[in-house]
Amino acid sequence: QVQLVESGGGLVQAGDSLRLSCAASGRTFSSYHMGWFRQAPEKEREFVAAISWAGGSKYYADSVKGRFTISRDNAKNTVYLQMNSLKPEDTAVYACAAGYIRSSWFHDRVNEYDYWGQGTQVTVSS
């Protein structure tokens, strides 16, 4: 059982930066891989970034490579998503997710994650 709460969203202009945080509580945080997904109105939820339990492996969607950075601080039970050079197409609700550590991990698949936060709104004006 893990509870996830996102924060840090807001309204910004194109080219600006935001840092999202995902605070976790419940079972041992370091036992989970973590990911960020986003969903825009009338669109399917899509993968953004993921990080392994110890932070040694990071993965990004092609659309955010070079602009977004995922990190985690297990001592603080928190995962971050640093978003730079934001574009209007980044506008979406961003949710973090936790997945049990397994022998195989398809980091960009929704069904690989077991717990989800409610999301935080990011709006990039144009």
Solvent accessible surface area in square Angstrom, and as a share of the most:
residue,aa,sasa,rsa
1,Q,121,0.54
2,V,9,0.05
3,Q,85,0.38
4,L,11,0.06
5,V,100,0.58
6,E,16,0.07
7,S,61,0.39
8,G,38,0.36
9,G,30,0.28
10,G,29,0.28
11,L,133,0.66
12,V,21,0.12
13,Q,123,0.55
14,A,55,0.43
15,G,52,0.50
16,D,60,0.31
17,S,57,0.37
18,L,32,0.16
19,R,138,0.50
20,L,0,0.00
21,S,25,0.16
22,C,0,0.00
23,A,54,0.42
24,A,11,0.09
25,S,61,0.39
26,G,59,0.57
27,R,136,0.50
28,T,87,0.51
29,F,10,0.04
30,S,32,0.21
31,S,50,0.32
32,Y,3,0.01
33,H,13,0.06
34,M,0,0.00
35,G,0,0.00
36,W,0,0.00
37,F,1,0.00
38,R,14,0.05
39,Q,86,0.38
40,A,24,0.18
41,P,106,0.67
42,E,182,0.82
43,K,136,0.58
44,E,150,0.67
45,R,97,0.35
46,E,78,0.35
47,F,24,0.10
48,V,0,0.00
49,A,0,0.00
50,A,0,0.00
51,I,2,0.01
52,S,15,0.10
53,W,118,0.42
54,A,66,0.51
55,G,23,0.22
56,G,74,0.72
57,S,44,0.28
58,K,90,0.38
59,Y,76,0.29
60,Y,52,0.20
61,A,20,0.16
62,D,119,0.62
63,S,63,0.41
64,V,0,0.00
65,K,117,0.50
66,G,87,0.84
67,R,31,0.11
68,F,6,0.02
69,T,64,0.37
70,I,0,0.00
71,S,42,0.27
72,R,32,0.12
73,D,46,0.24
74,N,49,0.25
75,A,100,0.77
76,K,136,0.57
77,N,62,0.32
78,T,15,0.09
79,V,0,0.00
80,Y,35,0.13
81,L,0,0.00
82,Q,58,0.26
83,M,0,0.00
84,N,60,0.31
85,S,58,0.37
86,L,2,0.01
87,K,84,0.36
88,P,52,0.33
89,E,122,0.55
90,D,0,0.00
91,T,35,0.20
92,A,2,0.01
93,V,58,0.33
94,Y,0,0.00
95,A,15,0.11
96,C,0,0.00
97,A,0,0.00
98,A,1,0.00
99,G,0,0.00
100,Y,72,0.27
101,I,78,0.39
102,R,99,0.36
103,S,125,0.80
104,S,67,0.43
105,W,47,0.17
106,F,98,0.41
107,H,45,0.20
108,D,74,0.39
109,R,123,0.45
110,V,51,0.29
111,N,123,0.63
112,E,27,0.12
113,Y,12,0.05
114,D,54,0.28
115,Y,41,0.15
116,W,75,0.26
117,G,11,0.11
118,Q,181,0.81
119,G,23,0.22
120,T,20,0.12
121,Q,87,0.39
122,V,0,0.00
123,T,46,0.27
124,V,7,0.04
125,S,44,0.28
126,S,136,0.88
